[in-house]
Amino acid sequence: MTDFDVRIGDRRPGDAVAIVAEAERCRKEFSWEPRYDDLRQIVTHALNWEKKLVGRNRQ
């Protein structure tokens, strides 16, 4: 259950057919580790950031 409306529809012009994020090469070549490595945590962090920005724009 979400606290926002979800609308599923056709792709819009310019939408990507698929999005793939693979960080293994960066991990190996640069010894890089992401700050957030869990999808739920990533989405939660991004949503909180967007909410913060919306709050700033209302002031």
FIPAVEX-662047 format. One record per residue (C-alpha): residue in three letters; x, y, z negated. Coordinates in nm, 2 decimals, m for minus. Layout:
BEGIN
+------+--------+--------+--------+
| rest |      x |      y |      z |
+------+--------+--------+--------+
|  ALA |      X |      Y |      Z |
...
+------+--------+--------+--------+
% end
This chain:
BEGIN
+------+--------+--------+--------+
| rest |      x |      y |      z |
+------+--------+--------+--------+
|  MET |   0.00 |   0.00 |   0.00 |
|  THR |   0.13 |   0.34 |   0.09 |
|  ASP |   0.04 |   0.69 |  m0.03 |
|  PHE |   0.05 |   0.83 |   0.32 |
|  ASP |  m0.14 |   0.77 |   0.64 |
|  VAL |   0.03 |   0.52 |   0.88 |
|  ARG |  m0.07 |   0.54 |   1.25 |
|  ILE |   0.06 |   0.27 |   1.48 |
|  GLY |   0.05 |   0.37 |   1.85 |
|  ASP |   0.23 |   0.35 |   2.18 |
|  ARG |   0.58 |   0.49 |   2.21 |
|  ARG |   0.60 |   0.85 |   2.29 |
|  PRO |   0.82 |   0.99 |   2.58 |
|  GLY |   1.17 |   0.99 |   2.45 |
|  ASP |   1.12 |   0.74 |   2.17 |
|  ALA |   1.39 |   0.47 |   2.15 |
|  VAL |   1.29 |   0.12 |   2.26 |
|  ALA |   1.49 |  m0.02 |   1.96 |
|  ILE |   1.71 |   0.12 |   1.69 |
|  VAL |   2.00 |  m0.09 |   1.56 |
|  ALA |   2.23 |   0.01 |   1.28 |
|  GLU |   2.54 |  m0.21 |   1.24 |
|  ALA |   2.81 |  m0.08 |   1.01 |
|  GLU |   3.04 |  m0.39 |   1.01 |
|  ARG |   3.29 |  m0.23 |   1.26 |
|  CYS |   3.32 |   0.08 |   1.04 |
|  ARG |   3.36 |  m0.13 |   0.73 |
|  LYS |   3.65 |  m0.33 |   0.90 |
|  GLU |   3.83 |  m0.05 |   1.09 |
|  PHE |   3.80 |   0.23 |   0.83 |
|  SER |   3.75 |   0.04 |   0.50 |
|  TRP |   3.42 |   0.23 |   0.48 |
|  GLU |   3.14 |   0.14 |   0.24 |
|  PRO |   2.80 |   0.31 |   0.26 |
|  ARG |   2.67 |   0.49 |  m0.04 |
|  TYR |   2.33 |   0.32 |   0.00 |
|  ASP |   2.33 |  m0.04 |   0.13 |
|  ASP |   1.97 |  m0.14 |   0.05 |
|  LEU |   1.69 |  m0.05 |   0.30 |
|  ARG |   1.44 |   0.03 |   0.02 |
|  GLN |   1.69 |   0.26 |  m0.15 |
|  ILE |   1.78 |   0.43 |   0.18 |
|  VAL |   1.41 |   0.50 |   0.27 |
|  THR |   1.34 |   0.62 |  m0.09 |
|  HIS |   1.64 |   0.85 |  m0.08 |
|  ALA |   1.54 |   0.99 |   0.26 |
|  LEU |   1.18 |   1.04 |   0.16 |
|  ASN |   1.28 |   1.22 |  m0.16 |
|  TRP |   1.51 |   1.45 |   0.04 |
|  GLU |   1.23 |   1.54 |   0.28 |
|  LYS |   0.99 |   1.61 |  m0.01 |
|  LYS |   1.26 |   1.84 |  m0.16 |
|  LEU |   1.29 |   2.03 |   0.17 |
|  VAL |   0.91 |   2.07 |   0.20 |
|  GLY |   0.91 |   2.21 |  m0.15 |
|  ARG |   1.17 |   2.46 |  m0.06 |
|  ASN |   0.98 |   2.58 |   0.25 |
|  ARG |   0.67 |   2.64 |   0.04 |
|  GLN |   0.83 |   2.89 |  m0.19 |
+------+--------+--------+--------+
% end
